[in-house]
Amino acid sequence: MAIQLHRGDLPEGLDFGDRIAVDTETQGLSLVRDQLCLVQISSGDGDAHLVQLDRTSYEAPRLAALLTDPDVEKIFHYARFDLAMLRRWLGITAMPVFCTKIASRLTRTYTDRHGLKDLTRELLGIDLAKQQQSSDWSAAELTDAQMEYAASDVLYLHNLRDALAERLERENRTAIADACFRFLPVRAALDLAGWAEADIFAHS
């Protein structure tokens, strides 16, 4: 495994293919308070590219172009949050997407444990370390432990996507999953606009 750290933007000339795993690290979990700090990408080849964003400008044209390329599927775990952060700070809508958390909820109905750690343990037999989940991602210099943690969040998403896609097909839920994935930019926009907790579809 190789971890490449890029400051500000992706370098020129990288080819990630037609399917990438994507994750973000932020100062915290508030969409209105916390800034986007890091975007992680993997093409599924065992390597990870970490883009440490310039939080004074958020100018990352090559990263933005990759994330908005309609011919590249973006695999997220809990895409709802990541898409909202990318929309707010980079001004982009990253589509099309596959969300492993949504796919898990639609297929693993025998459990209420749908975290990335739970998925990788059950479906891939890999136990992820989560010690750096709550750490200072706005630091000017990231530690080796932070970079390894950030990389681990994207290195297994391709395999999870394939395993969950098989389950969606088996349970006849591929179409409804695809509809959920297409709706995610709207869900992110609602979150950013202040309807994160309200169910606007509810009767009452």
JOCOR-V426295 format. One record per pair of residues at least 12 apart in sequence whose C-alpha atoms are under 10 Angstrom apart, sorted by the first residue. I is the first residue (numbers start at 1). GAP is how many residues later the second one is. D is the distance in whole Angstrom. If there is no record, write none. Layout:
((I	GAP	D) (I	GAP	D))
This chain:
((1	44	9) (1	45	5) (1	46	5) (1	47	8) (1	147	10) (1	150	9) (1	154	9) (2	43	10) (2	44	7) (2	45	5) (2	46	6) (2	47	8) (2	146	10) (2	149	9) (3	37	10) (3	39	10) (3	43	9) (3	44	6) (3	45	5) (3	46	6) (3	47	7) (3	141	10) (3	144	7) (3	145	8) (3	147	9) (3	148	7) (3	149	10) (4	36	10) (4	37	10) (4	43	8) (4	44	6) (4	45	5) (4	46	6) (4	47	9) (4	143	9) (4	147	9) (5	33	10) (5	35	9) (5	43	9) (5	44	6) (5	45	5) (5	46	6) (5	47	7) (5	137	9) (5	142	8) (6	32	10) (6	33	10) (6	43	7) (6	44	6) (6	45	5) (6	46	6) (6	47	9) (7	31	9) (7	43	8) (7	44	6) (7	45	5) (7	46	6) (7	47	7) (7	53	10) (8	30	9) (8	42	10) (8	43	6) (8	44	6) (8	45	5) (8	46	5) (8	47	9) (8	49	9) (8	50	8) (8	51	7) (8	52	6) (8	53	10) (8	54	10) (8	55	9) (9	30	10) (9	41	9) (9	42	6) (9	43	7) (9	44	7) (9	45	8) (9	49	9) (9	50	8) (9	51	5) (9	52	7) (9	53	6) (9	54	6) (9	55	9) (10	31	10) (10	39	8) (10	40	8) (10	41	7) (10	42	9) (10	43	10) (10	50	7) (10	51	8) (10	52	6) (10	53	6) (10	54	9) (10	56	9) (11	40	10) (11	49	10) (11	51	8) (11	52	9) (12	50	7) (12	51	10) (13	49	10) (14	48	10) (15	28	9) (15	51	10) (16	25	9) (16	26	7) (16	27	5) (16	28	9) (16	29	9) (16	50	9) (16	56	9) (17	25	10) (17	26	7) (17	27	9) (17	54	9) (17	55	7) (17	56	9) (18	25	8) (18	48	10) (18	51	9) (18	52	9) (18	53	6) (18	54	4) (18	55	6) (18	56	9) (19	23	9) (19	24	6) (19	25	8) (19	52	8) (19	53	5) (19	54	5) (19	55	6) (19	56	7) (19	77	10) (19	78	9) (19	79	10) (19	139	8) (20	20	10) (20	21	7) (20	22	6) (20	23	5) (20	24	7) (20	25	10) (20	46	9) (20	47	9) (20	52	7) (20	53	6) (20	54	5) (20	55	6) (20	56	9) (20	77	10) (20	134	9) (20	135	10) (20	137	9) (20	138	8) (21	19	8) (21	20	5) (21	21	5) (21	22	6) (21	23	7) (21	27	9) (21	52	8) (21	53	6) (21	54	5) (21	55	6) (21	56	9) (21	76	10) (21	77	9) (21	132	9) (21	133	5) (21	134	7) (21	135	8) (21	136	6) (21	137	7) (21	140	9) (22	17	7) (22	18	6) (22	19	5) (22	20	7) (22	21	9) (22	26	10) (22	27	10) (22	28	10) (22	45	9) (22	51	10) (22	52	6) (22	53	6) (22	54	5) (22	55	8) (22	57	9) (22	60	9) (22	72	10) (22	75	10) (22	129	10) (22	131	8) (22	132	6) (22	133	9) (22	135	8) (23	15	8) (23	16	6) (23	17	5) (23	18	7) (23	19	9) (23	27	10) (23	51	10) (23	52	8) (23	53	6) (23	54	7) (23	55	9) (23	56	8) (23	58	10) (23	59	7) (23	60	10) (23	127	8) (23	128	9) (23	129	10) (23	130	7) (23	131	6) (23	134	10) (24	12	7) (24	13	8) (24	14	6) (24	15	4) (24	16	6) (24	17	9) (24	26	9) (24	27	9) (24	52	9) (24	55	10) (24	57	9) (24	58	6) (24	59	9) (24	61	8) (24	62	8) (24	126	8) (24	129	9) (24	130	10) (25	12	6) (25	13	5) (25	14	6) (25	15	8) (25	27	9) (25	57	9) (25	60	9) (25	108	9) (25	109	10) (25	110	10) (25	111	10) (25	112	7) (25	113	9) (25	125	8) (26	12	7) (26	13	9) (26	56	9) (26	59	8) (26	108	10) (26	109	10) (26	110	9) (26	111	6) (26	112	7) (27	107	9) (27	108	8) (27	109	7) (27	110	6) (27	111	6) (27	112	10) (28	106	8) (28	107	9) (28	108	9) (28	109	9) (28	110	10) (29	52	8) (29	56	10) (30	51	10) (30	55	10) (30	162	10) (31	50	8) (31	51	10) (31	53	7) (31	54	7) (31	57	8) (31	157	10) (31	160	8) (31	161	7) (31	162	10) (31	163	10) (31	165	10) (32	53	10) (32	56	9) (32	159	10) (32	160	7) (32	161	10) (32	162	9) (34	51	9) (34	104	10) (35	20	8) (35	50	8) (35	53	9) (35	54	7) (35	102	10) (35	103	8) (36	16	9) (36	17	8) (36	18	10) (36	19	8) (36	22	9) (36	46	9) (36	49	6) (36	50	8) (36	52	9) (36	53	7) (36	54	9) (36	101	9) (36	102	8) (37	14	8) (37	15	6) (37	16	6) (37	17	8) (37	18	7) (37	21	10) (37	48	10) (37	52	10) (37	99	10) (37	100	6) (37	101	6) (37	102	9) (37	103	10) (38	12	7) (38	13	6) (38	14	5) (38	15	6) (38	16	9) (38	17	10) (38	99	7) (38	100	8) (38	112	9) (39	12	5) (39	13	7) (39	14	8) (39	24	9) (39	43	9) (39	47	9) (39	111	9) (39	112	10) (40	12	9) (40	107	10) (40	110	7) (40	111	7) (40	112	9) (40	113	8) (40	114	7) (40	115	10) (41	22	10) (41	26	10) (41	33	9) (41	34	10) (41	109	10) (41	110	8) (41	112	9) (41	113	6) (41	114	8) (42	32	10) (42	33	10) (42	109	8) (42	110	10) (42	111	10) (42	112	6) (42	113	6) (42	114	9) (42	115	9) (42	116	9) (43	31	10) (43	32	10) (43	111	9) (43	112	8) (43	114	10) (43	115	8) (44	110	8) (44	111	6) (44	112	7) (44	113	8) (44	114	6) (44	115	8) (45	110	8) (45	111	10) (45	113	9) (46	105	9) (46	106	10) (46	108	9) (46	109	6) (46	110	8) (47	104	8) (47	105	10) (47	107	9) (47	108	7) (48	99	9) (48	100	9) (48	102	9) (48	103	5) (48	104	8) (48	105	9) (48	106	7) (48	107	7) (49	98	10) (49	101	10) (49	102	8) (49	105	9) (50	97	8) (50	100	8) (50	101	7) (51	12	8) (52	85	9) (52	86	9) (52	87	10) (52	88	9) (52	89	9) (52	90	9) (53	36	10) (53	37	10) (53	85	9) (55	34	9) (55	83	9) (57	32	9) (57	33	9) (58	31	7) (58	32	6) (58	33	9) (59	30	10) (59	31	7) (60	30	8) (61	29	9) (63	27	9) (64	22	9) (64	26	7) (64	27	9) (64	28	7) (64	29	9) (64	30	8) (65	27	9) (65	29	9) (66	28	9) (66	29	10) (67	19	9) (67	25	8) (67	26	8) (67	27	5) (67	28	7) (67	29	9) (67	30	10) (68	24	7) (68	25	6) (68	26	5) (68	27	6) (68	28	8) (69	24	10) (69	25	8) (69	26	7) (69	27	8) (70	24	9) (70	25	6) (70	26	6) (70	27	10) (71	24	9) (71	25	8) (72	22	10) (72	23	8) (72	24	7) (72	25	9) (73	21	9) (73	22	7) (73	23	5) (73	24	5) (73	25	7) (74	20	7) (74	21	7) (74	22	6) (74	23	5) (74	24	6) (74	25	8) (74	83	10) (74	84	10) (75	20	10) (75	21	9) (75	22	6) (75	23	5) (75	24	6) (75	25	7) (75	79	9) (75	82	7) (75	83	7) (75	85	9) (75	86	7) (76	21	7) (76	22	6) (76	23	5) (76	24	6) (76	25	8) (76	26	10) (76	77	9) (76	78	8) (76	81	7) (76	82	9) (76	85	9) (77	21	8) (77	22	5) (77	23	5) (77	24	5) (77	25	8) (77	26	9) (77	27	10) (77	37	10) (77	38	8) (77	39	7) (77	76	8) (77	77	9) (77	80	8) (77	83	10) (77	84	9) (78	20	10) (78	21	6) (78	22	7) (78	23	5) (78	24	7) (78	25	10) (78	36	10) (78	37	9) (78	38	9) (79	15	10) (79	18	8) (79	19	8) (79	20	6) (79	21	8) (79	22	8) (79	23	9) (79	102	9) (79	105	7) (79	106	9) (79	108	10) (79	109	9) (80	19	8) (80	21	10) (80	22	10) (80	101	9) (80	103	10) (80	104	6) (80	105	8) (80	106	9) (80	107	7) (80	108	6) (80	109	9) (80	111	9) (81	103	10) (81	106	9) (81	107	7) (81	110	9) (81	111	10) (82	12	9) (82	106	9) (83	12	9) (83	14	10) (83	101	8) (83	102	7) (83	103	10) (83	104	9) (83	105	6) (83	106	9) (84	100	9) (84	101	8) (84	102	9) (84	103	8) (84	104	5) (84	105	7) (84	106	9) (84	107	7) (84	108	7) (85	103	8) (85	107	9) (86	102	10) (87	98	9) (87	101	8) (87	102	8) (87	105	9) (88	100	10) (88	101	9) (88	104	8) (92	93	10) (93	91	10) (93	92	7) (93	93	10) (93	95	10) (93	96	10) (94	90	10) (94	91	8) (95	86	9) (95	87	8) (95	89	9) (95	90	8) (96	82	10) (96	85	8) (96	86	7) (96	88	10) (96	89	10) (97	81	9) (97	83	10) (97	84	6) (97	85	8) (97	87	9) (97	88	10) (98	59	10) (98	60	10) (98	63	7) (98	67	9) (98	79	9) (98	80	8) (98	82	9) (98	83	6) (98	84	9) (98	86	10) (99	58	9) (99	61	10) (99	62	8) (99	65	10) (99	78	9) (99	79	10) (99	81	9) (99	82	7) (99	85	9) (100	14	9) (100	15	9) (100	16	8) (100	19	9) (100	57	8) (100	58	10) (100	60	7) (100	61	6) (100	62	10) (100	63	10) (100	64	7) (100	65	9) (101	12	10) (101	13	6) (101	14	7) (101	15	8) (101	18	9) (101	59	10) (101	60	10) (101	63	10) (102	12	9) (102	62	10) (102	75	7) (102	76	10) (102	78	8) (102	79	8) (103	57	10) (103	58	8) (103	60	10) (103	61	6) (103	62	7) (103	64	8) (103	65	7) (103	70	9) (103	71	9) (103	73	10) (103	74	7) (103	75	9) (103	77	9) (103	78	9) (104	12	10) (104	15	8) (104	56	9) (104	57	10) (104	59	10) (104	60	7) (104	61	10) (104	63	9) (104	64	9) (104	73	10) (105	72	10) (106	58	9) (106	61	9) (106	62	7) (106	65	9) (106	67	7) (106	68	9) (106	70	9) (106	71	7) (107	57	8) (107	58	9) (107	59	10) (107	60	6) (107	61	6) (107	62	10) (107	63	9) (107	64	7) (107	65	10) (107	66	8) (107	67	10) (107	70	10) (108	56	9) (108	59	9) (108	60	10) (116	12	8) (116	14	10) (116	37	8) (116	40	9) (116	41	9) (116	44	9) (117	12	8) (117	13	8) (117	36	9) (119	37	10) (119	38	10) (119	41	8) (119	45	10) (120	36	7) (120	37	9) (120	39	9) (120	40	7) (123	36	9) (123	37	7) (123	40	7) (123	41	9) (124	32	8) (124	35	8) (124	36	7) (124	39	9) (126	30	9) (128	21	9) (128	24	7) (128	25	9) (128	28	10) (129	19	9) (129	20	7) (129	23	8) (129	24	10) (130	19	7) (130	20	10) (130	22	9) (130	23	10) (131	14	9) (131	15	9) (131	18	8) (132	13	7) (132	14	6) (132	15	9) (132	16	9) (132	17	6) (132	18	8) (133	13	8) (133	16	8) (133	17	9) (134	12	10) (137	13	10) (165	12	9))
